[in-house]
């Protein structure tokens, strides 16, 4: 059995719907299809989900909704008419939107979740209708019907353990199941969305619940690349990588697969294959527990912007018991998540995502509190940072990776703000100025994927 998920670009138009139909029809093992909301048809286009968020805010604030609602209807109706679907489908769509807009909600958060989830939900109903009208028996199944239960904790949506037993019942369905991604339901039967890109997570949850043999993730790229193709010209395709490598790369900026989608797959040891909807004949990239040897000891290079650092300096800090814990407790009291904590003997640096601060006043208040409560000599911040990561299980058995990376960055004139390597030794992290991000990626790619200089093995 294969669980097959299609992203927003794969379902952005009637033409893309036809490609999806052909892909599912070509393989009888594709029993479950997870769909996203219609994405961009072209670079300047707007995703349906973004339109729905705008609509939700207009409803919340009592603004005129007609313009935004018309844009949403136009996208769906355009697909319906181009596919030649029956009038009942159009009526059903309009009825769904009307009920959503006129319903009463217990909170603004519930309203927003419901509006966002409707993008995938309506699209799943359209896909099921299209399949059935073209001779491929399909059944739309909602998260409510399937029992995909979730809870929202600390701003993160988490699947409940009983979900997997509930999902097993779907194996009794004979038709091809069409399932909306991106959301589940609470025990109070309220819709709760995952973070953006969360349809990947839905697919992985279904793969685990139905004990699938393979989870296919169809998108708009031929494979996962060793570096961002918008920065590096024609980078190497990655044919095979491990769960851990993908987890590290997703965290550091690879957007092909949502990093939270890996957990259910890892738990059930279900391989994932990333493929291109527009070129389904290509093998794509396989992600599994283990892989054969790679030609390169580095698998990929990734980066992510939007970070900042807060450095706390204090003489003899290393002799003060619990200093780091005190600093982290202060951050927790301000509801701030710290991503990395590089330290020296007299200084500790806290790396965090800058968008956690609402305004500059909150930042100044935190810095002052750190200074006073820790009796620090100096507390200062640095903004506009990017985290650059090289990842590869081949690093474990290779000497000289750090030296080679730092030499290539130095040659490119890039100053390092931070260096960190995890205990697993499959990744190495560099903090750099965000303005140097593209140059750094290009320099590392040139060094590890184009250089002929051998790296000594252990």
SEMAR-27727 format. One record per residue (C-alpha): residue in three letters; x, y negated, z negated. Coordinates in pm, 1 decimal. Layout:
N
roba r->ala east->X north->Y up->Z
...
***
This chain:
458
roba r->unk east->0.0 north->0.0 up->0.0
roba r->unk east->113.5 north->-351.4 up->85.6
roba r->unk east->-1.6 north->-674.4 up->-74.8
roba r->unk east->32.4 north->-947.7 up->187.2
roba r->unk east->32.9 north->-1316.9 up->98.7
roba r->unk east->8.4 north->-1603.0 up->348.6
roba r->unk east->121.2 north->-1956.0 up->264.6
roba r->unk east->-49.7 north->-2281.7 up->355.0
roba r->unk east->137.7 north->-2330.9 up->683.6
roba r->unk east->31.3 north->-1978.9 up->786.3
roba r->unk east->-335.2 north->-2076.7 up->749.8
roba r->unk east->-325.9 north->-2442.1 up->853.2
roba r->unk east->-531.0 north->-2403.0 up->1171.1
roba r->unk east->-749.5 north->-2165.7 up->1371.6
roba r->unk east->-445.5 north->-2066.5 up->1576.8
roba r->unk east->-268.6 north->-1958.1 up->1257.2
roba r->unk east->-578.7 north->-1765.1 up->1142.8
roba r->unk east->-555.0 north->-1560.1 up->1462.3
roba r->unk east->-190.1 north->-1478.1 up->1393.9
roba r->unk east->-279.3 north->-1365.4 up->1041.2
roba r->unk east->-556.7 north->-1145.0 up->1178.0
roba r->unk east->-318.0 north->-977.9 up->1425.1
roba r->unk east->-60.9 north->-917.2 up->1149.8
roba r->unk east->-312.9 north->-748.5 up->920.3
roba r->unk east->-473.7 north->-548.9 up->1200.1
roba r->unk east->-133.7 north->-417.6 up->1313.5
roba r->unk east->-63.7 north->-234.6 up->984.4
roba r->unk east->-328.1 north->-29.0 up->802.8
roba r->unk east->-117.9 north->-31.5 up->485.7
roba r->unk east->-192.1 north->-402.1 up->441.0
roba r->unk east->-485.7 north->-350.3 up->207.4
roba r->unk east->-491.3 north->-681.4 up->19.6
roba r->unk east->-448.8 north->-1030.4 up->166.0
roba r->unk east->-377.0 north->-1324.8 up->-65.0
roba r->unk east->-441.1 north->-1663.2 up->92.2
roba r->unk east->-334.9 north->-2019.2 up->21.8
roba r->unk east->-531.0 north->-2332.6 up->102.8
roba r->unk east->-472.9 north->-2479.9 up->450.8
roba r->unk east->-135.1 north->-2652.9 up->457.2
roba r->unk east->20.4 north->-2903.3 up->693.6
roba r->unk east->-33.0 north->-2860.2 up->1068.3
roba r->unk east->244.2 north->-3111.2 up->1140.9
roba r->unk east->497.1 north->-3306.7 up->932.8
roba r->unk east->276.6 north->-3613.4 up->873.1
roba r->unk east->-32.2 north->-3405.1 up->792.0
roba r->unk east->-178.4 north->-3373.5 up->440.8
roba r->unk east->-230.6 north->-3045.8 up->257.1
roba r->unk east->-589.2 north->-2962.9 up->159.1
roba r->unk east->-478.4 north->-2926.6 up->-204.0
roba r->unk east->-352.7 north->-3286.3 up->-208.2
roba r->unk east->-686.0 north->-3403.9 up->-67.2
roba r->unk east->-869.2 north->-3208.4 up->-335.1
roba r->unk east->-658.4 north->-3367.0 up->-609.5
roba r->unk east->-747.7 north->-3710.4 up->-469.6
roba r->unk east->-1114.9 north->-3610.9 up->-460.4
roba r->unk east->-1102.7 north->-3492.7 up->-821.6
roba r->unk east->-956.2 north->-3824.6 up->-937.0
roba r->unk east->-1222.4 north->-4016.3 up->-744.5
roba r->unk east->-1497.7 north->-3812.6 up->-908.5
roba r->unk east->-1340.4 north->-3861.7 up->-1253.4
roba r->unk east->-1319.7 north->-4239.6 up->-1213.6
roba r->unk east->-1651.9 north->-4287.6 up->-1034.7
roba r->unk east->-1497.2 north->-4407.2 up->-708.7
roba r->unk east->-1645.8 north->-4362.8 up->-362.4
roba r->unk east->-1566.6 north->-4006.6 up->-253.1
roba r->unk east->-1712.4 north->-4006.4 up->98.5
roba r->unk east->-1389.1 north->-4071.5 up->290.4
roba r->unk east->-1187.3 north->-3803.6 up->110.9
roba r->unk east->-1474.1 north->-3555.0 up->120.5
roba r->unk east->-1510.4 north->-3610.4 up->495.9
roba r->unk east->-1139.5 north->-3534.2 up->549.8
roba r->unk east->-1170.5 north->-3206.5 up->356.9
roba r->unk east->-1485.3 north->-3100.3 up->541.7
roba r->unk east->-1328.5 north->-3189.9 up->875.3
roba r->unk east->-1032.1 north->-2958.0 up->813.0
roba r->unk east->-1246.8 north->-2660.2 up->722.6
roba r->unk east->-1516.1 north->-2724.5 up->982.5
roba r->unk east->-1249.3 north->-2763.8 up->1249.8
roba r->unk east->-1118.5 north->-2415.5 up->1167.6
roba r->unk east->-1470.4 north->-2270.2 up->1157.4
roba r->unk east->-1566.9 north->-2415.9 up->1494.5
roba r->unk east->-1236.4 north->-2329.9 up->1663.3
roba r->unk east->-1277.3 north->-1968.5 up->1547.1
roba r->unk east->-1637.5 north->-1960.4 up->1664.5
roba r->unk east->-1771.3 north->-1851.7 up->1325.8
roba r->unk east->-2141.4 north->-1844.7 up->1250.7
roba r->unk east->-2331.3 north->-2148.2 up->1122.8
roba r->unk east->-2390.6 north->-1971.9 up->789.5
roba r->unk east->-2020.7 north->-2003.0 up->708.2
roba r->unk east->-2029.5 north->-2379.3 up->757.9
roba r->unk east->-2342.0 north->-2404.3 up->542.4
roba r->unk east->-2176.6 north->-2196.0 up->271.7
roba r->unk east->-1869.8 north->-2421.3 up->270.9
roba r->unk east->-2077.0 north->-2736.9 up->237.5
roba r->unk east->-2283.3 north->-2576.2 up->-38.1
roba r->unk east->-1965.6 north->-2480.3 up->-226.0
roba r->unk east->-1832.5 north->-2836.6 up->-207.8
roba r->unk east->-2165.6 north->-2986.6 up->-315.4
roba r->unk east->-2193.4 north->-2757.9 up->-618.9
roba r->unk east->-1835.6 north->-2836.3 up->-719.0
roba r->unk east->-1884.6 north->-3213.4 up->-699.2
roba r->unk east->-2218.2 north->-3221.5 up->-884.3
roba r->unk east->-2126.1 north->-2970.1 up->-1156.6
roba r->unk east->-2064.8 north->-3082.8 up->-1514.1
roba r->unk east->-1724.3 north->-3019.7 up->-1671.8
roba r->unk east->-1612.0 north->-3002.4 up->-2033.9
roba r->unk east->-1292.2 north->-3197.1 up->-1961.6
roba r->unk east->-1104.6 north->-3377.0 up->-1686.2
roba r->unk east->-852.7 north->-3094.6 up->-1686.8
roba r->unk east->-1124.6 north->-2838.5 up->-1616.1
roba r->unk east->-1256.9 north->-3055.8 up->-1333.6
roba r->unk east->-909.6 north->-3091.4 up->-1180.5
roba r->unk east->-839.9 north->-2718.0 up->-1202.8
roba r->unk east->-1173.0 north->-2635.3 up->-1038.5
roba r->unk east->-1117.9 north->-2879.3 up->-752.9
roba r->unk east->-761.7 north->-2758.5 up->-687.4
roba r->unk east->-867.3 north->-2391.3 up->-694.5
roba r->unk east->-1142.5 north->-2452.7 up->-438.7
roba r->unk east->-884.5 north->-2493.8 up->-160.7
roba r->unk east->-777.9 north->-2129.6 up->-181.0
roba r->unk east->-1124.2 north->-2006.3 up->-272.7
roba r->unk east->-1298.5 north->-2156.9 up->29.7
roba r->unk east->-1018.3 north->-2048.0 up->259.6
roba r->unk east->-1041.8 north->-1688.4 up->136.8
roba r->unk east->-1412.4 north->-1687.4 up->220.1
roba r->unk east->-1336.0 north->-1818.2 up->570.2
roba r->unk east->-1068.7 north->-1553.9 up->628.1
roba r->unk east->-1304.9 north->-1275.2 up->515.0
roba r->unk east->-1578.8 north->-1403.5 up->745.6
roba r->unk east->-1338.4 north->-1426.1 up->1040.9
roba r->unk east->-1207.3 north->-1074.0 up->984.6
roba r->unk east->-1557.1 north->-926.0 up->961.3
roba r->unk east->-1684.3 north->-1106.6 up->1270.6
roba r->unk east->-1388.8 north->-967.7 up->1465.8
roba r->unk east->-1428.8 north->-603.6 up->1369.8
roba r->unk east->-1191.5 north->-576.3 up->1072.8
roba r->unk east->-1399.6 north->-488.4 up->763.4
roba r->unk east->-1305.7 north->-730.5 up->485.0
roba r->unk east->-1434.6 north->-819.2 up->140.7
roba r->unk east->-1380.8 north->-1151.3 up->-34.1
roba r->unk east->-1294.7 north->-1092.2 up->-400.2
roba r->unk east->-1263.1 north->-1379.7 up->-646.7
roba r->unk east->-1039.8 north->-1381.7 up->-956.8
roba r->unk east->-1360.2 north->-1382.1 up->-1163.9
roba r->unk east->-1484.1 north->-1062.1 up->-1002.3
roba r->unk east->-1142.5 north->-896.1 up->-1018.9
roba r->unk east->-1075.1 north->-993.9 up->-1379.2
roba r->unk east->-753.6 north->-1189.1 up->-1318.4
roba r->unk east->-740.5 north->-1340.6 up->-1666.6
roba r->unk east->-498.1 north->-1614.7 up->-1761.3
roba r->unk east->-427.6 north->-1855.0 up->-2044.2
roba r->unk east->-271.9 north->-2200.4 up->-2040.4
roba r->unk east->7.9 north->-2230.3 up->-2295.8
roba r->unk east->239.8 north->-2528.9 up->-2333.9
roba r->unk east->146.7 north->-2650.3 up->-1988.0
roba r->unk east->219.9 north->-2314.0 up->-1825.5
roba r->unk east->-38.5 north->-2065.8 up->-1698.4
roba r->unk east->30.6 north->-1708.3 up->-1804.4
roba r->unk east->-142.0 north->-1388.6 up->-1696.0
roba r->unk east->-304.3 north->-1186.9 up->-1976.5
roba r->unk east->-198.5 north->-824.2 up->-2015.6
roba r->unk east->-551.1 north->-681.8 up->-1966.6
roba r->unk east->-551.2 north->-828.4 up->-1615.0
roba r->unk east->-348.6 north->-539.5 up->-1476.2
roba r->unk east->-598.1 north->-277.2 up->-1593.2
roba r->unk east->-881.3 north->-486.2 up->-1447.7
roba r->unk east->-711.2 north->-510.9 up->-1110.6
roba r->unk east->-673.3 north->-133.8 up->-1078.0
roba r->unk east->-1045.1 north->-118.8 up->-993.4
roba r->unk east->-971.4 north->-290.0 up->-662.7
roba r->unk east->-817.2 north->33.5 up->-534.6
roba r->unk east->-1175.3 north->162.4 up->-502.5
roba r->unk east->-1261.5 north->-102.7 up->-240.1
roba r->unk east->-1254.4 north->43.7 up->110.9
roba r->unk east->-1245.9 north->-282.4 up->302.3
roba r->unk east->-945.5 north->-511.1 up->335.0
roba r->unk east->-956.2 north->-735.4 up->27.3
roba r->unk east->-924.5 north->-1111.2 up->82.7
roba r->unk east->-817.8 north->-1276.1 up->-241.1
roba r->unk east->-766.9 north->-1648.9 up->-313.4
roba r->unk east->-426.8 north->-1734.1 up->-458.2
roba r->unk east->-315.4 north->-2008.0 up->-697.5
roba r->unk east->-560.5 north->-1953.1 up->-983.4
roba r->unk east->-707.2 north->-1716.9 up->-1238.8
roba r->unk east->-985.2 north->-1750.2 up->-1495.7
roba r->unk east->-978.6 north->-1795.1 up->-1869.8
roba r->unk east->-1173.2 north->-1574.0 up->-2108.6
roba r->unk east->-1426.4 north->-1859.2 up->-2118.8
roba r->unk east->-1468.4 north->-1807.3 up->-1740.9
roba r->unk east->-1306.9 north->-2137.7 up->-1648.9
roba r->unk east->-1070.3 north->-2160.0 up->-1354.2
roba r->unk east->-706.8 north->-2225.1 up->-1440.7
roba r->unk east->-446.5 north->-2296.4 up->-1171.7
roba r->unk east->-83.3 north->-2195.5 up->-1163.4
roba r->unk east->182.9 north->-2453.2 up->-1078.4
roba r->unk east->204.0 north->-2566.7 up->-715.0
roba r->unk east->301.2 north->-2284.6 up->-484.8
roba r->unk east->127.6 north->-2048.4 up->-725.5
roba r->unk east->-29.7 north->-1827.6 up->-458.9
roba r->unk east->304.7 north->-1643.8 up->-464.1
roba r->unk east->234.9 north->-1563.7 up->-828.8
roba r->unk east->-112.4 north->-1429.5 up->-750.2
roba r->unk east->33.5 north->-1196.7 up->-488.9
roba r->unk east->289.9 north->-1059.8 up->-731.4
roba r->unk east->25.8 north->-1005.7 up->-1002.2
roba r->unk east->-190.4 north->-810.8 up->-757.8
roba r->unk east->109.2 north->-607.6 up->-641.2
roba r->unk east->178.1 north->-501.7 up->-1000.3
roba r->unk east->-187.4 north->-439.7 up->-1085.2
roba r->unk east->-250.1 north->-226.1 up->-777.6
roba r->unk east->90.7 north->-52.8 up->-798.2
roba r->unk east->175.6 north->-159.7 up->-444.9
roba r->unk east->474.0 north->-21.2 up->-257.4
roba r->unk east->564.4 north->-359.5 up->-110.1
roba r->unk east->474.0 north->-724.9 up->-160.8
roba r->unk east->495.7 north->-918.6 up->167.5
roba r->unk east->521.4 north->-1296.0 up->151.6
roba r->unk east->454.4 north->-1460.1 up->488.4
roba r->unk east->568.7 north->-1816.7 up->538.2
roba r->unk east->701.9 north->-2036.6 up->820.7
roba r->unk east->1073.2 north->-1941.7 up->818.3
roba r->unk east->1250.1 north->-1642.9 up->974.0
roba r->unk east->1422.3 north->-1545.2 up->649.4
roba r->unk east->1576.8 north->-1684.2 up->335.0
roba r->unk east->1893.9 north->-1870.8 up->428.6
roba r->unk east->2222.9 north->-1898.0 up->241.7
roba r->unk east->2180.2 north->-2276.5 up->229.5
roba r->unk east->1918.3 north->-2536.0 up->316.3
roba r->unk east->1894.4 north->-2546.1 up->699.1
roba r->unk east->1804.4 north->-2915.5 up->676.5
roba r->unk east->2153.8 north->-2976.9 up->538.1
roba r->unk east->2364.1 north->-2700.0 up->695.1
roba r->unk east->2333.5 north->-2633.8 up->1067.1
roba r->unk east->2222.0 north->-2275.0 up->1136.6
roba r->unk east->2314.3 north->-2123.5 up->798.5
roba r->unk east->2349.3 north->-1749.2 up->750.8
roba r->unk east->2029.5 north->-1550.3 up->706.2
roba r->unk east->2017.3 north->-1339.7 up->392.1
roba r->unk east->1900.8 north->-991.1 up->485.8
roba r->unk east->1883.2 north->-853.0 up->132.2
roba r->unk east->1919.5 north->-995.7 up->-216.4
roba r->unk east->1838.3 north->-887.0 up->-570.0
roba r->unk east->1560.8 north->-1007.6 up->-799.3
roba r->unk east->1817.4 north->-1180.3 up->-1020.1
roba r->unk east->1982.9 north->-1358.3 up->-730.1
roba r->unk east->1644.6 north->-1477.7 up->-604.1
roba r->unk east->1544.0 north->-1589.4 up->-952.9
roba r->unk east->1857.0 north->-1802.9 up->-983.4
roba r->unk east->1821.7 north->-1948.7 up->-633.4
roba r->unk east->1451.0 north->-2027.9 up->-682.1
roba r->unk east->1526.1 north->-2213.1 up->-1003.3
roba r->unk east->1797.1 north->-2413.8 up->-832.2
roba r->unk east->1586.0 north->-2530.2 up->-541.4
roba r->unk east->1501.8 north->-2247.9 up->-298.6
roba r->unk east->1132.6 north->-2313.4 up->-232.3
roba r->unk east->1058.0 north->-2013.1 up->-9.6
roba r->unk east->932.8 north->-1807.9 up->-305.6
roba r->unk east->797.1 north->-1938.1 up->-637.2
roba r->unk east->1036.1 north->-1831.5 up->-913.9
roba r->unk east->748.4 north->-1722.5 up->-1141.6
roba r->unk east->633.2 north->-1474.4 up->-875.8
roba r->unk east->936.1 north->-1259.8 up->-945.3
roba r->unk east->841.4 north->-1155.0 up->-1299.2
roba r->unk east->546.8 north->-923.2 up->-1215.5
roba r->unk east->744.2 north->-771.8 up->-927.1
roba r->unk east->1046.3 north->-713.3 up->-1148.2
roba r->unk east->831.5 north->-557.6 up->-1423.1
roba r->unk east->685.9 north->-307.5 up->-1176.8
roba r->unk east->999.6 north->-277.4 up->-959.7
roba r->unk east->808.7 north->-370.3 up->-644.1
roba r->unk east->1024.6 north->-494.3 up->-355.7
roba r->unk east->934.5 north->-822.3 up->-188.7
roba r->unk east->982.4 north->-899.6 up->178.3
roba r->unk east->972.7 north->-1258.7 up->303.5
roba r->unk east->863.0 north->-1283.8 up->668.2
roba r->unk east->763.9 north->-1541.7 up->928.3
roba r->unk east->396.6 north->-1556.6 up->1028.4
roba r->unk east->497.8 north->-1700.8 up->1364.1
roba r->unk east->755.6 north->-1425.3 up->1429.8
roba r->unk east->626.9 north->-1119.6 up->1243.1
roba r->unk east->849.9 north->-886.2 up->1443.3
roba r->unk east->1159.7 north->-1021.3 up->1263.0
roba r->unk east->1276.5 north->-826.7 up->955.7
roba r->unk east->1291.3 north->-1130.0 up->725.7
roba r->unk east->1455.0 north->-1095.4 up->384.3
roba r->unk east->1412.0 north->-808.6 up->138.5
roba r->unk east->1427.7 north->-874.7 up->-237.0
roba r->unk east->1470.2 north->-573.0 up->-463.6
roba r->unk east->1632.1 north->-452.4 up->-785.3
roba r->unk east->1960.5 north->-360.1 up->-618.7
roba r->unk east->2118.4 north->-405.9 up->-279.6
roba r->unk east->2410.5 north->-277.7 up->-79.6
roba r->unk east->2733.7 north->-474.6 up->-57.9
roba r->unk east->2716.7 north->-817.0 up->101.3
roba r->unk east->2973.1 north->-939.9 up->353.5
roba r->unk east->3011.3 north->-1246.8 up->132.3
roba r->unk east->3055.1 north->-1241.3 up->-244.0
roba r->unk east->2835.2 north->-1553.3 up->-256.2
roba r->unk east->2474.1 north->-1489.4 up->-156.3
roba r->unk east->2341.7 north->-1842.5 up->-149.6
roba r->unk east->2388.0 north->-2208.4 up->-239.5
roba r->unk east->2099.0 north->-2409.8 up->-380.3
roba r->unk east->2040.7 north->-2746.5 up->-541.1
roba r->unk east->1772.8 north->-2944.9 up->-715.8
roba r->unk east->1743.5 north->-3316.0 up->-794.0
roba r->unk east->1554.6 north->-3500.7 up->-1065.6
roba r->unk east->1781.1 north->-3424.4 up->-1361.9
roba r->unk east->1942.5 north->-3647.6 up->-1621.7
roba r->unk east->2187.3 north->-3595.5 up->-1905.8
roba r->unk east->2195.8 north->-3719.5 up->-2264.3
roba r->unk east->2541.7 north->-3696.1 up->-2421.0
roba r->unk east->2598.1 north->-3711.2 up->-2796.5
roba r->unk east->2953.6 north->-3776.1 up->-2918.2
roba r->unk east->3066.3 north->-3731.3 up->-3279.8
roba r->unk east->3413.3 north->-3676.6 up->-3418.2
roba r->unk east->3452.9 north->-3325.6 up->-3570.5
roba r->unk east->3111.4 north->-3227.0 up->-3437.7
roba r->unk east->3233.0 north->-2868.8 up->-3397.9
roba r->unk east->3283.8 north->-2841.4 up->-3774.8
roba r->unk east->2932.4 north->-2958.9 up->-3859.2
roba r->unk east->2705.2 north->-2656.6 up->-3910.0
roba r->unk east->2376.9 north->-2677.2 up->-3719.0
roba r->unk east->2457.8 north->-2993.3 up->-3521.1
roba r->unk east->2332.2 north->-2848.8 up->-3190.8
roba r->unk east->2017.5 north->-2713.2 up->-3355.9
roba r->unk east->1939.1 north->-3054.7 up->-3503.9
roba r->unk east->1975.2 north->-3218.1 up->-3163.0
roba r->unk east->1747.8 north->-2963.0 up->-2998.3
roba r->unk east->1490.6 north->-2997.1 up->-3276.3
roba r->unk east->1470.1 north->-3370.4 up->-3212.5
roba r->unk east->1415.8 north->-3300.9 up->-2842.4
roba r->unk east->1141.5 north->-3050.1 up->-2928.5
roba r->unk east->970.1 north->-3305.1 up->-3153.0
roba r->unk east->949.1 north->-3531.5 up->-2848.8
roba r->unk east->806.8 north->-3239.9 up->-2645.5
roba r->unk east->1110.4 north->-3236.6 up->-2416.9
roba r->unk east->1240.7 north->-2919.9 up->-2256.2
roba r->unk east->1620.8 north->-2894.7 up->-2233.5
roba r->unk east->1755.5 north->-2692.0 up->-1940.5
roba r->unk east->2130.3 north->-2672.4 up->-2015.5
roba r->unk east->2356.2 north->-2755.6 up->-2311.1
roba r->unk east->2727.2 north->-2779.5 up->-2215.9
roba r->unk east->2944.8 north->-2865.6 up->-2517.0
roba r->unk east->3293.4 north->-2974.0 up->-2619.1
roba r->unk east->3453.3 north->-2996.2 up->-2961.0
roba r->unk east->3333.3 north->-3353.3 up->-3018.8
roba r->unk east->3047.6 north->-3386.9 up->-2770.5
roba r->unk east->2730.2 north->-3209.2 up->-2669.4
roba r->unk east->2534.7 north->-3282.8 up->-2350.5
roba r->unk east->2166.3 north->-3210.4 up->-2300.5
roba r->unk east->2054.2 north->-3160.6 up->-1938.5
roba r->unk east->1682.5 north->-3210.5 up->-1876.6
roba r->unk east->1435.8 north->-3301.3 up->-1605.6
roba r->unk east->1392.9 north->-3678.7 up->-1596.3
roba r->unk east->1022.2 north->-3674.8 up->-1512.3
roba r->unk east->941.4 north->-3561.6 up->-1866.0
roba r->unk east->969.0 north->-3924.0 up->-1980.1
roba r->unk east->662.1 north->-4139.8 up->-1926.6
roba r->unk east->853.2 north->-4468.3 up->-1946.2
roba r->unk east->1185.7 north->-4631.1 up->-2040.9
roba r->unk east->1058.5 north->-4720.0 up->-2387.2
roba r->unk east->1026.0 north->-4350.3 up->-2473.0
roba r->unk east->1383.2 north->-4291.4 up->-2353.8
roba r->unk east->1523.9 north->-4573.8 up->-2567.3
roba r->unk east->1330.6 north->-4450.4 up->-2870.2
roba r->unk east->1475.4 north->-4099.2 up->-2827.9
roba r->unk east->1833.8 north->-4222.1 up->-2786.0
roba r->unk east->1804.2 north->-4435.4 up->-3097.6
roba r->unk east->1659.7 north->-4145.0 up->-3296.3
roba r->unk east->1940.3 north->-3912.2 up->-3185.0
roba r->unk east->2196.8 north->-4174.7 up->-3284.3
roba r->unk east->2048.1 north->-4229.4 up->-3630.4
roba r->unk east->1945.6 north->-3877.3 up->-3731.3
roba r->unk east->2268.9 north->-3717.8 up->-3610.3
roba r->unk east->2486.8 north->-4007.2 up->-3732.2
roba r->unk east->2651.5 north->-3992.4 up->-3388.8
roba r->unk east->2942.6 north->-4208.9 up->-3278.8
roba r->unk east->2786.0 north->-4258.2 up->-2938.5
roba r->unk east->2472.6 north->-4151.7 up->-2749.4
roba r->unk east->2440.5 north->-4228.7 up->-2380.4
roba r->unk east->2245.5 north->-4108.7 up->-2078.9
roba r->unk east->2317.4 north->-4058.7 up->-1711.4
roba r->unk east->2040.3 north->-4046.2 up->-1454.2
roba r->unk east->2002.9 north->-3939.6 up->-1091.2
roba r->unk east->2174.4 north->-3604.1 up->-1133.0
roba r->unk east->2147.1 north->-3295.4 up->-914.6
roba r->unk east->2220.7 north->-2940.4 up->-1022.7
roba r->unk east->2411.2 north->-2740.4 up->-763.5
roba r->unk east->2428.3 north->-2362.2 up->-794.0
roba r->unk east->2622.0 north->-2088.9 up->-618.4
roba r->unk east->2474.3 north->-1742.1 up->-664.9
roba r->unk east->2592.2 north->-1392.7 up->-584.0
roba r->unk east->2632.7 north->-1059.9 up->-759.0
roba r->unk east->2963.6 north->-1027.0 up->-575.4
roba r->unk east->3102.5 north->-1294.1 up->-807.1
roba r->unk east->3118.1 north->-1036.3 up->-1087.6
roba r->unk east->3396.9 north->-844.3 up->-913.2
roba r->unk east->3572.2 north->-1143.5 up->-757.0
roba r->unk east->3850.2 north->-1362.0 up->-895.8
roba r->unk east->3888.5 north->-1727.0 up->-797.1
roba r->unk east->3528.1 north->-1826.7 up->-723.2
roba r->unk east->3527.3 north->-2125.4 up->-959.2
roba r->unk east->3866.4 north->-2244.3 up->-835.1
roba r->unk east->3757.4 north->-2219.1 up->-473.5
roba r->unk east->3430.4 north->-2404.0 up->-541.5
roba r->unk east->3595.9 north->-2685.9 up->-735.0
roba r->unk east->3871.0 north->-2721.5 up->-475.5
roba r->unk east->3616.6 north->-2760.1 up->-195.2
roba r->unk east->3415.9 north->-3016.6 up->-394.2
roba r->unk east->3731.9 north->-3209.4 up->-483.9
roba r->unk east->3838.5 north->-3213.8 up->-119.8
roba r->unk east->3498.4 north->-3364.6 up->-33.8
roba r->unk east->3552.8 north->-3635.3 up->-296.8
roba r->unk east->3272.8 north->-3514.3 up->-523.0
roba r->unk east->3301.9 north->-3574.2 up->-897.4
roba r->unk east->3175.0 north->-3298.5 up->-1126.8
roba r->unk east->2962.3 north->-3406.1 up->-1423.2
roba r->unk east->2918.9 north->-3055.0 up->-1562.1
roba r->unk east->3024.3 north->-2694.7 up->-1499.6
roba r->unk east->2837.5 north->-2398.1 up->-1645.3
roba r->unk east->2845.4 north->-2023.4 up->-1581.8
roba r->unk east->2595.7 north->-1777.6 up->-1725.4
roba r->unk east->2703.5 north->-1467.0 up->-1911.2
roba r->unk east->2573.6 north->-1250.6 up->-1625.7
roba r->unk east->2844.9 north->-1402.7 up->-1403.0
roba r->unk east->2622.8 north->-1402.2 up->-1095.1
roba r->unk east->2577.1 north->-1779.9 up->-1085.7
roba r->unk east->2776.4 north->-2095.5 up->-1139.0
roba r->unk east->2618.9 north->-2434.9 up->-1196.8
roba r->unk east->2762.5 north->-2779.3 up->-1120.0
roba r->unk east->2618.5 north->-3113.6 up->-1223.0
roba r->unk east->2679.2 north->-3386.5 up->-966.2
roba r->unk east->2542.3 north->-3727.1 up->-869.9
roba r->unk east->2224.1 north->-3682.1 up->-666.8
roba r->unk east->2373.9 north->-3898.9 up->-392.8
roba r->unk east->2645.1 north->-3633.6 up->-341.1
roba r->unk east->2402.7 north->-3340.6 up->-307.0
roba r->unk east->2409.9 north->-3292.2 up->69.8
roba r->unk east->2786.0 north->-3339.7 up->95.8
roba r->unk east->2842.3 north->-3089.1 up->-183.9
roba r->unk east->2624.6 north->-2821.7 up->-25.3
roba r->unk east->2796.8 north->-2866.8 up->310.3
roba r->unk east->3141.2 north->-2845.1 up->146.7
roba r->unk east->3058.6 north->-2527.0 up->-46.7
roba r->unk east->2899.8 north->-2362.1 up->256.1
roba r->unk east->3205.8 north->-2440.1 up->466.4
roba r->unk east->3431.4 north->-2293.3 up->198.1
roba r->unk east->3242.1 north->-1971.6 up->121.0
roba r->unk east->3075.5 north->-1881.7 up->450.1
roba r->unk east->3309.6 north->-2019.6 up->714.6
roba r->unk east->3650.7 north->-2014.8 up->547.7
roba r->unk east->3880.3 north->-1726.7 up->635.1
roba r->unk east->4078.9 north->-1761.9 up->311.4
roba r->unk east->4040.3 north->-1429.6 up->125.9
roba r->unk east->3936.1 north->-1421.5 up->-237.8
roba r->unk east->4120.2 north->-1168.2 up->-449.9
roba r->unk east->3908.3 north->-886.5 up->-591.3
roba r->unk east->3942.8 north->-759.2 up->-944.7
***
